[in-house]
């Protein structure tokens, strides 16, 4: 089963902010960030249960190249993404979205 992804509005904003930051850092770096995200997205859609639970039913998928994680919950026919979060940030910030 391939799961549909739904996003918390703040998760979408976090992704956009990160993309803009990497765009300003170095030419082409935002594309590498985007590609890394697409790889995680595909893995989550295909096999969300393969990622570890970090808080009750909330799971975490780490980017392979960048210090970001995707926090999500598996629902009956979809996956809800709560946060796309830099790993140095305080996790208490995204936990309020659950």
C-alpha positions in Angstrom: 0.0 0.0 0.0 1.3 3.5 -0.9 0.2 6.0 1.7 -1.0 9.6 0.8 0.9 12.3 2.7 -0.9 15.1 4.5 1.0 18.0 6.0 0.5 20.2 9.1 0.7 23.9 7.8 3.7 24.5 10.0 5.5 21.5 8.5 5.0 23.0 5.1 6.4 26.3 6.3 9.4 24.6 7.9 10.2 22.9 4.6 9.9 26.1 2.6 12.1 28.0 5.1 14.8 25.4 5.0 14.7 25.3 1.2 15.1 29.1 1.1 18.0 29.0 3.6 19.9 26.4 1.6 19.2 28.4 -1.6 20.9 31.4 0.0 23.8 29.4 1.4 25.2 27.9 -1.9 24.0 27.7 -5.5 22.4 24.3 -6.0 22.3 23.3 -2.4 18.5 23.7 -2.2 18.2 21.1 -5.0 20.2 18.6 -2.9 18.0 19.3 0.1 14.9 18.9 -2.1 16.2 15.6 -3.5 17.0 14.3 0.0 13.5 15.2 1.1 12.0 13.4 -2.0 13.9 10.3 -1.1 12.5 10.3 2.5 9.0 11.1 1.2 9.1 8.0 -1.1 10.3 5.8 1.7 7.6 7.1 4.1 4.9 6.6 1.4 6.0 3.0 0.7 6.9 1.8 4.3 6.1 4.2 7.1 6.2 1.4 9.7 9.9 0.9 9.1 10.7 4.2 10.9 11.1 4.2 14.7 8.4 5.6 17.0 9.7 8.4 19.1 6.6 9.5 20.9 3.6 7.2 21.2 2.5 6.9 17.6 4.8 9.6 16.2 7.6 8.3 14.0 10.8 9.9 12.8 12.6 9.8 9.4 16.0 11.4 9.2 17.3 13.1 6.1 20.4 11.3 4.9 22.5 14.3 4.0 21.0 17.2 6.0 20.4 17.6 9.7 16.6 17.4 9.4 14.0 15.0 10.5 10.4 14.3 9.4 8.0 13.6 12.2 4.8 11.8 11.2 1.9 9.6 12.3 0.4 6.7 10.3 -3.3 7.0 9.8 -5.6 4.4 8.2 -5.1 5.5 4.6 -2.5 8.3 4.9 0.5 9.6 6.8 0.2 13.0 8.6 3.4 14.9 8.7 3.6 17.1 11.9 7.1 18.6 11.3 10.1 18.9 9.1 12.5 19.9 11.7 16.1 20.9 12.1 17.7 18.4 14.5 19.2 21.2 16.6 15.9 22.7 17.5 14.0 22.0 20.7 11.6 19.1 19.9 9.0 20.5 22.4 8.1 23.0 19.6 6.6 20.4 17.3 5.1 18.2 20.1 2.4 20.9 20.6 1.1 20.0 17.1 0.2 16.4 18.1 
